[in-house]
Amino acid sequence: DWNMPNMNGVDFVAQARSKGYEMPIIMVTTESGDDRIAQATQAGANGFIHKPFTPDRLAEALGQFAAV
């Protein structure tokens, strides 16, 4: 999520990547502007889901990384 206590989601993604973590990271947030998506992608996020979302949308996003 973009808005979390102590550290926002983009900072979390950037920190995880800087420490060498390569697992897929999907941002789930109400932030939907193209600039926000670009910022998350540049930080290392692999996907982006807008809230509110359906179970099918979540399953679809997770399915993209099932083999990773």
Secondary structure, DSSP 8 states (H G I E B T S, - for coil): --S-SSS-HHHHHHHHHHTT--S--EEEES---HHHHHHHHHHT--EEEESS--HHHHHHHHHTTTT-
